[in-house]
Amino acid sequence: MIHRRLEHVLGAPVDALSWDDALARIAVWSDLQESRAVYFCNAHATVSRQRNPALAQAYAAADLVLPDGAPVAWMLRQLGHPEQQRMAGPDLMVASLAQAAENGHSVFLLGGTRSTLRRLRRRLRERFPELRLAGMIAPPFRPLTEAEDERLTRHIIDSGARLVFVALGCPKQEQWIHAHQGRIPAVLMGVGAAFDFLAGTQPRAPRWMRSRGLEWLWRLRQEPRRLAWRYLDTNSVFVLGASLQWAGHRLQRAVTALKRPPGRGR
């Protein structure tokens, strides 16, 4: 059993680990064809989880929750993991695809539109010629009927995929993964807008903006009508909640230090 170093950021469980450790876990689960749920946590997800019981339930049952947003990674560093890096969904998806190609593990793409998937498939073939693409489906935006979901599930299982990348957006992708966790023998990874970024249908922020935690500003510029209220709402709640949690953590450390018997080392 792999030991997890879990922290809670505004109540959301988030794993503190390195890129190598994350990829190693995914590789082991893929080798064993285990059904595992992997999510990416940013400021929006932490606040949405507080408001959505189904999303909270999915996070509680996850096998791996990675710090996607720069603010979440910053919080982990404040909580005792100074080396913690941000792990964005598109970046880990690329690393996982390279690993799958090297290990001979097939992958499945679920989400996006048909045109996006066609472009993504073409780009993946160019970038990872040895990658085995087991299948891809762009489901309708409406909820699936029970019969449709059963056919979709059976199709993914029969494909033999070891990794299933799910790009349905939060919280839909997390709830879908949670509902199929234990049913599909593969690593189920919710990757949000990764399909659009990797297919080139939506431009991603320059690397210098991503490294400085400014990708949200780039995305706001690209989609102001959709994201303006979301950022104003959830980001402000996150900043307040994170500030209170950080202050509480600092206070707890100070109290612990005061209670330490004289003469003992740190």
N, C-alpha and C positions, 0 to 999 in steps of 0.2 A: 504494500500500500504506500502511495506517495504522500509524504507529509506536506501539508499545506500551511503556508504562513498567511493567514487571513487577517485583514484589518476591516473595520467597518467605517465607511465614509458616508456620513449622514444616514447611517443604518444599512447601507448597501454593502454586502460582502465583496471585498476586492482582494485578489491574490497579489502578494508582494513577491516578485520573482524576476529573473533575468530573461532576456530573449532566448538564450540557449536552453534554459530550463523549460520555458513554455513550449518550444519546438520539440524538445525531447519528450515531454509528456504526450504531445499530440502524436508523435511518431510511435510511441509505445502503444497507445490506444488504437492507432490505425493498424499496427502489426497484429494485435490481438482481436481486431474487428469488434471492439467494444463500443457500445452506444453511450456516447458522452456529449454533454452540452457545454459549449464554450461561448461566452458572451463578452462584449466590450462595453465598459462602463465609462460614461462621460457625465458632465454636470446635468444634462437633460435627463439622462437615464436615472440618476440618483433621485432627482425630484419626482420624476414620473412614477418611480417605484413606490414612493410614499403615498401617491394618490391612486394607484392602480393595484388592488390586491392580487390580481392574476399575475401581474408583472413581478410583484414581490415574491409570490410563490415560485415563479420560474427562477428567480435569482437565488432563492434559498436552496433550490435543488440542483443548481449548476455545479459542474465539475471543475470549471475554471472561469474566473471573471477577471478580465484584464483591464488595466487602467488606460483607457482609450484617450480620454481628454487630458490635456495638460494640467488643468486644475486638480483632477483626481490623482494624477501622478505626483503633483506637488504635495497634496495632502498625505500621501503615503510616505513621502520623504520627511514630513513633519512628525509623523507618527512612529518614526524609528527605523526607516529604511532609506538611508541617505543616498544610496546608489540607484534608486528606482527610476526607470525611464518610462516615458510614455510609449504605449504599444497600440498604435492606430490599426483599425481593422484592415484597411487596404494594404498596409505594409506587412502585417502578419499573414494576410492571405497570400501575398506574393511569396513570402518565405515558406509558407506551408506548401504552395504549389511546387516550388523548386525542390523541396524535400520529398514530396510525393512522386515527382518525376524521377528523382534519384532512387527512391525505394521501390518504384514500380507499383505504387498504389493509385488506383483509379479514383477520380473525383466526379462529383455531380454538382451542377449549378441550378439553384432554384430561386427564381425571382426575376425582377426586371421586366423588360419587354422583349418581344421576339427579335426586334431589330438590334437591341442592345446585346442580347445573347449571341446573335450572329457575329457582330463586331468583336465581342469578347472572345468568342471561339477562335476567330481568325488571328487575333493578337496573341492568344495563348499558344496557338500552334507555332507562331513565329518565335515567340520568346522561349517556350519550353517544348521543343519538337518531340521529346520522348514522353511527354505527359499523356496519360491515358484518361480521356474524357469519357466517362461512362454514360453521360446523358445531361440534358438540360431542359428545363421547363419554365416557361413564364406563365404562372397561374393567373386566373382572372383576379381583378382587384376586389371583387365581391367575396363574401365568405363561401367556402366550398360546401357542397352538400356532403352528407355522410358517405354516400356512394362515391362521389368524386374524390374525396379525401382518401378513401380506402384504395381506389385505383392508383392514385398518386403514390401513396405509401408503398403499395406492392411494386409499382414500377421502379421506385428508388431501390428497394430491397433486391429486386431481381437484377438490377444493373450491376450489383456487386461492388458499388462504390465504397471506399474506405473513409472518404471525406465528403461531406455535403456542405457546401457553402450556401447559406440562406440569406438572401437580400430582399427582405420584405419590409424593412423599416421597423423602428421601435414604436410600440411594443409588440407589433404583430409577429415579427420573426421570433422573438423570445417565447411568446405564447405558443407558436406553432412548434418550436423545438421542444418545449416542455411537454407538449401533448404527445410528441413522438419519441421522446427520450425513453429508451428501453424497448422500443418497437423496431427501430431501424438500427442495424448493427454497424454503425459508422459514427465518426466524430461529426457532430452537427454544430456548425459554427455560424453565428449570426453576424453578418459583415456589413449591414447597412447600405451605404451608397458606394461600396467598393466596386460593384459591377460597372456602374457608370464611370467611375474614375479610371478603372483599368481598361474599359472599352474605348475611352476617349470621348464619350458622349457628354461628359460634364467635366470641365477643367478643374483641376485640383490646385490648391494654394501652392505657391512656390515653396521650395524647401526651407528658405530662410524664414518664412512666415510660420511654417509648421514647427520649426525648431524653437521658435520664440513664443509658442502658444497662441499664435494669432490666426490660426486657420478659421476660427469662428467668424472673424472679421471679413475674411475672403468669401466665405460662404454667404454671409449676410449681404455682401455686395452683389453676389450672383443671384440670390433669391430673396430680395428684401421683403416682398409681400408675404411670403410663406414663413420666413424665419424671424422677422422683426419682433412680433409679439411673443414668439416662443422664447427668444433670447431674453427679452425684457422680463418675462414671467419667470421661467425656470432658472436662468442665470442669477437673477437677483436673489431668489430664494436660496440658491446654492451658496452664494457669497455670504449671506447672513448665517446660514447653517454651518458652513465651514469655519467661519470666524468664531462662532460660539464653540464648536467642537475643538478647534485649535487652542482657544483660550482655556477651555476646560482641561485639555491635555497638559498644557503648560502649568496650570495651577496644581494639577495632580502630581506632576513631577516635583514641583517646588515643595509641596507638603511632604512627599516621600523623602526628599532630601533632608528636610528639617527633622523628621522622625528618626533618621539614621543615627545610631549610637556614635558618640564621639570616637575618633580614632580609627574608624573603619574606612576602607578605601571606597572609591566610587563604584 
